[in-house]
């Protein structure tokens, strides 16, 4: 298979997604899809977002891949599905409204010119420690084998994917440091860091291997596969891999979940992993799931953070959108509220994105949770239908993006309205968030200009600014 044909095959994934969304809008009898009015005709509460052009037309859907640093700048990664160009890392300065490209991640990993499947993504948020941003890289080129995404099969003349790297970026010097390749040369899907003890934690894709890296000793330890064969499994061995590791900075423990609902804990003192006894995420409110079936996160939590003020882990369950907190000392899960848009609550719908949403973070005030989630679209009084099922992490149909917040002190949820671009476009495939020191909310979303669609930086005022 020559490289040009391979690029065409991988690009079809994006085309197929657009086609499936369009197809979902057709009636069962093959009628033409309804005309969906854009944001200029929307009469509900609305937030107008500004779009930016980072100068990377290959920018593809990004999951996490961003963060706000202590210097007030927004750092983000734009993914790539190209076999010849890896993901790019950028920096946006809110004071000057300027964007600077910092690196090609393949080059930052020392793999430039290797002619291997490149470092096409960063699937994780940045974590800052001692003037450095820590993050990880992931594969962006996939092959579809028996209807399932797998690590890209290299065409003739190309080498296999070398494996995801743990990286750090020096905010002062602009230097990148490489902290090693993931076990099994898999991609790094999930990442977090114990910033007090200098330990990095990660889960790999597709097998779901959990490992840790110690900065002081520069050594790593793999704890093996945590969820059967992970997303490399088939049938009874298939399990969706958790997308969020929560780190308790008080004792250095790291927590993640399985699609069966088990909560696994890394014990910093013993340097071992074991299930949390007496509690799990298998809650009736979250729904009923077959952990061996692809296309959903099962009972995994979708996104989490650890809050310093009360020592609690807060998270959102994908699909159902329920907000909960986990007290690791008791241990106990407490369901707080359904953190979805008001239109979603009224319609009773699950999240339109099959895995749920990753744009979930605590605001700089330490009490306001920000969540970017979807809402149904109605045309002439009828809800726009989507796909009933999917075997992948994707949007099941068009939807309106909403900003929802939850006040942890007052216990109150607020839907701030639907988000649109100035020209009326809807932000699509939004699974990232960074909260600026300036009160702005930043994310990465699809933008169409001049007939071309890319993923890029988007910003709009948050509730703490208005």
Phi, psi and omega in degrees: 000124182278160185302322182294321178292325180293318178299319180296319181296317180290327180292337179297336178299317179292319178297317181297323179297314178299317181296319180294321177297318178296318181297324181297338181276346178286155173280169180294343183263010175082017179290165178294145180295148179292153176283118182265114181295146180276185187297340180291339179261000183284131186254354179277188176299134188222142174243128180263125183254149176260140178254153180233156177244110181276357179080026179232087186295343179278356184311123183243173185310131183244138179243118191062239172070025178201170178182163177256126182266171181295341177278003178083358181270157180258122179253137183206160180238132173258125185284164178220139174259004182282141177282347182254347181225128179276182177293157180240143178254138184229165176226128177249130179257110182297334182288320182257352182058039181241152180242137177233129174282131184258324184189154160272124186295331176297318178292321179298333178272004178077025185244016178296135179079002182284341182058044174248165173304125193280174173280093191270351183212162154236117186263013189229161175277157177283143174236127183262136176206130176052043176077013179236147171261123179257139180198192183212164181247160185216163179283146178241350180254122182242161168240146177261112181241119181052043176076011184234142176290132175226169174306139184303134175273117186292137174286174180304134178091357180242149178266159178295167177301128184286347183110150180286151182246149164270126184234158169225149182236123180281115183297330183277313186265340184079013182273143174259141173239140181259127181248027169105166185260146182295150176303143179071008183054038176270174175280159175263112184269323189224140186207146168202176187215140168271098186289340180279329184249358177069039178244135179252140181235145182208154169241139183264162174234135015262355192274345179075039176280130176261133176213161178231154179230133181255120183294322184294317183264349183055041178238153178236160178218129177263137178254007176083187182287134186258348186214078184051235178261012179064212180277005172269351181280168178225136178061236185294345180262359180280135172213135174288135183275137180300140182258004182214128173252124178259131181248125176272106184289345180292317182237002177080008179286148176238136184237141171209174188233173172240165181291344173282348178104358178293143173256119181259142184234127170273121179269115185294325181289318182269347182057051180211164183242136178207155177294146173287123182283142170082004178208150178202181182257014181277078184254141179302322182300331186282343180111185179242131186221148170262109184300340181272358183263130178283169175097005176205168180268001182060226180265008174301145164287154183268308180216147182216166166208155175261131183257124184297319190301322183236002179066024181256154171259126178252140182209168176233137177271128178296162182072297183280332179075019180281133175273137178216165170233147182240119176268105184289346182280329187281313343274149184206136172264132175235118178282128186259310184190164173272107187271067178233172178294156177300317177299326178293318178299315183293326181276342181078013184282151167284174177300140180285334174278126194301330180266354191088189189243146181261350183282074188222118185203155176274134180289167181295346177279353178077006183225345185254113175279133176251134182220128176259116187219171186263172176211152180292158174248133178247134177237117182053042176084354182252133178290132179292123185281159175227186177290139179287325183218156174208152179260011183227169171277103183200168174285134181271002179169175178293151180202160173270130177279133179237151169259121178239137177237158176226124178273114184289338180278313182270346181066042187234134178259137179229127172265115184272358175115174181279148183252130177224156171283168181300329181272006177095354179294153174266133171293126182243155179054056182261112179218047180202158177199143171218131182258116185282156174295343181271006180083001177275151174255129181245143177210177178237128187210168177287137179227132178248122178221134178059032179080001180245139180248135177219165169262138184202182184285138179227144180220145175206157182290133177272175183294336180280349178263324185286000000 
